[in-house]
Amino acid sequence: MPQIKSAKKRLKQNEVAEKRNSAYKSRMRSSRRSFNEALEAGDADKIKEAYAAYCSSLDKAVKKNIIKRNTATRSKRRAAEKMRSVESAA
């Protein structure tokens, strides 16, 4: 345990930030999971809604510096490719 007052404060701040960051990461993972489930179902409307929700959660995570911008861009691009492949197959 930290002895110095500022170190104690940093510890508290880090704990709060960890909870906040894990909530955003959990939201991202949940939206990715629902997007993948929509892909498996094959319903075009659900896929578009899930893709929009996934992109939104990624953008919010970038805005809060949870993930890097290029990581979000890569994830959105891969999801869009999956979405297009399902649409073209149908």
C-alpha positions in Angstrom: 0.0 0.0 0.0 1.2 3.5 -0.8 2.4 5.7 2.1 2.5 9.0 0.4 -0.7 11.0 0.1 -0.4 11.6 -3.7 0.3 7.9 -4.3 -2.8 7.0 -2.4 -4.8 9.4 -4.5 -3.3 7.9 -7.7 -4.3 4.4 -6.6 -7.9 5.5 -6.1 -7.9 7.3 -9.5 -6.5 4.2 -11.2 -9.2 2.0 -9.7 -11.9 4.3 -10.9 -10.4 4.5 -14.4 -10.0 0.7 -14.5 -13.7 0.3 -13.8 -14.7 2.8 -16.4 -12.4 1.3 -19.0 -13.5 -2.2 -18.4 -17.2 -1.1 -18.8 -16.4 0.4 -22.2 -14.4 -2.7 -23.2 -17.3 -4.9 -22.1 -19.7 -2.8 -24.1 -17.5 -3.1 -27.2 -17.3 -6.9 -26.8 -21.0 -7.3 -26.3 -21.8 -5.3 -29.4 -19.3 -7.3 -31.4 -20.9 -10.5 -30.1 -24.4 -9.3 -31.1 -23.1 -8.3 -34.5 -21.6 -11.8 -35.0 -24.9 -13.4 -33.9 -26.8 -11.2 -36.4 -24.4 -12.3 -39.1 -25.1 -15.9 -38.3 -28.8 -15.3 -38.3 -28.5 -13.7 -41.8 -31.2 -11.0 -41.3 -30.0 -7.9 -43.2 -31.9 -5.4 -41.0 -30.5 -6.8 -37.8 -27.0 -6.9 -39.3 -27.1 -3.3 -40.2 -28.4 -2.3 -36.8 -25.8 -4.4 -35.0 -23.1 -3.0 -37.2 -24.1 0.6 -36.4 -24.1 -0.2 -32.7 -20.7 -1.9 -32.9 -19.2 1.1 -34.8 -20.7 3.5 -32.3 -19.3 1.6 -29.3 -15.9 1.5 -31.0 -16.0 5.3 -31.7 -17.0 6.0 -28.1 -14.1 3.9 -26.8 -11.7 5.8 -29.1 -13.1 9.1 -27.8 -12.4 8.0 -24.2 -8.9 6.8 -25.2 -9.8 3.2 -24.3 -8.5 1.9 -27.7 -6.5 3.5 -30.4 -8.1 5.0 -33.5 -6.5 2.6 -35.9 -7.6 -0.4 -33.9 -11.2 0.9 -34.1 -10.8 1.6 -37.8 -9.5 -1.9 -38.4 -12.3 -3.5 -36.5 -14.9 -1.5 -38.3 -13.4 -2.4 -41.7 -13.3 -6.1 -40.9 -16.9 -6.0 -39.7 -17.9 -4.2 -42.9 -16.2 -6.9 -45.0 -18.1 -9.6 -43.1 -21.4 -7.7 -43.6 -20.8 -7.2 -47.3 -19.9 -10.9 -47.8 -23.1 -12.0 -46.1 -25.1 -9.5 -48.3 -23.5 -10.6 -51.5 -24.1 -14.3 -50.7 -27.8 -13.7 -50.1 
